[in-house]
Amino acid sequence: LLCCLENTWASSITATVDRDPVRLDESFTLVFDADGPVDSDPDFRSLERDFDILHRSQSTNMNFSNGQVSNTKQWTLVLMPKRLGELAIPSIPFGKDRSPMLRVTVISAQHAQPDKRSEDLFLEVDAEPRRTFVQAQILYTARLYRAVTIENATLTEPTLTDADAVIKKLGEDRTFQTQRDGRRYQVVERRYVLFPQKSGILTIDPVVFQGQIVPPRRSFFSPRSSQTKRVRSDAITLTIDPIPASFQGATWLPSRSLQLAEAWPQNPPQFIVGEPVTRTLSVVAEGLTSAQLPVIDVTVPPSIKQYPDQPVHEDKETHQGITGLRVEKVALIPSQPGRLTLPAIEIPWWNMHTNAMEIAMLPEQSILVEPGVGVTGGGGNQRQLSQETPSGSLSSLPPYVTQIQTSTQGLGVWPWLTGFLAIGWLVTGVLWWRYRQGARFVSKDGRQKIAGSRRSVERDLKQACERGDAQAAKAALLEWGKLQWPNSMPKTIGDIGERSSEPFREEIRRLNHALYSYESVVWEGEALWSVFEQSAAQETTTLKPTDDGLEPLWAT
């Protein structure tokens, strides 16, 4: 019990850095977040081996949601690397809890250009990569270096001359410190993503900073004056290549990484005739927006109807660019039992690391559709046989199956199987005789109550059909099914459809479509009530009450 409580109270601690890589003599921010209370304050001394801790702060947030209180605690450190290379940020202890280990790459310091060595304020811009494909992501970074106090500052957005491209700012500005030739600067960094829409030469115009430089006061009584200054960055020229001829996909997808995944309510999914199963498909691509991701092309066997939901789009912004996500949910409703194959799903894409086409794929999968309640068919018998005749070695079977097979090896299975079947037939015969005897002596009052309930349910069904109320019609049909098959009550209206004949079965399918379609479907119930009345009238005419007092049943 104590172990369970200890795991329940344990906090989850995350660690993130604001950018990677960083340059030597540049500061960066390391943030630790805890989603619950920690045993003790963190010990950051292990960081001092490779980093100088310039600043540290701590904050606590309390959130109230649905009557529950949650606490999150955050520790923020500003670090300066001491050496080049891939440096480890060790796991930090927070009492019994620990943060994950991270790595950050430290590259050489960038030296100032000769004409900027003595500047108090200057701009630097960069774009990566300088050569890429059309519609591929380009990271554009603008950095403002200042060694003075500024106010009323503005920075223009990047623009392009005679070019078609989508430009989007990434997150909030980042601030850090760095040194250039022995002089310390405060740096403000702003990042953008560009997606060129046509091939050719693309020129990013210079960005312009304008602000007031505030000199330090010599004394408290000295007048405060400021000087307005404007600085301009360099222009950047990019080369944009067209879609390579070797790409064979329908949608051009240049990405650093693209993944295709699926999820089911149960694993493996369980399919039953007439019951919907939701299949969730998702595509995640680094360096692409969700708007660039294609519709997932899905084909299913003819005996499965699919009803797609509206897709969900989401763009996640990080310091390395945009990651696009597209999620599609599809309700699959099988109409007949048996073993079916869901075809493979393929999405061709262009790997920007290897500069080659690749295919993200979900392999084909075999599914078994079970019959609905009271429905028999080849699919159900096939499943029963596959369970009774497992393949493989004895060690791969469940323990009880292994024990049964081992204990009967000496005598053989046929004597036991013959005796088991004989007992089964005997029990079945006794139960059938008792059922017939019980049904034969149903009282007149009992039959009248059943008939009254049936009329009430049919009246509810008629009203629901006249109103076009699909949910009410479903409820009335299920109640009617309980009266129609009291010993094997249907669980879904799909079960009722499987036990009925045309055209009533077709109207059940139409109702099922209206209930489970993600599109707006107007259901007209007059046709369902009409075929229900006709079928009920035929049953009343052809199956009148017999002399033994049994209620007529709707034939399946």
Beta strands, then each sheet from edge to edge (+ up, - down):
strand 1: 13-17
strand 2: 22-23
strand 3: 28-34
strand 4: 51-65
strand 5: 68-81
strand 6: 85-89
strand 7: 93-94
strand 8: 97-98
strand 9: 102-107
strand 10: 121-128
strand 11: 131-133
strand 12: 138-146
strand 13: 149-155
strand 14: 165-180
strand 15: 183-196
strand 16: 200-204
strand 17: 208-214
strand 18: 227-232
strand 19: 236-241
strand 20: 254-255
strand 21: 257-263
strand 22: 271-272
strand 23: 277-286
strand 24: 304-308
strand 25: 312-318
strand 26: 321-334
strand 27: 338-342
strand 28: 345-351
strand 29: 356-362
strand 30: 365-370
sheet 1: 1+ 3- 5+ 4-
sheet 2: 2+ 9+ 6-
sheet 3: 7+ 8-
sheet 4: 10+ 12- 15+ 14-
sheet 5: 11+ 19+ 16-
sheet 6: 13+ 17- 18+
sheet 7: 20+ 28+ 29-
sheet 8: 21+ 23- 26+ 24-
sheet 9: 21+ 23- 26+ 25-
sheet 10: 22+ 30+ 27-
end
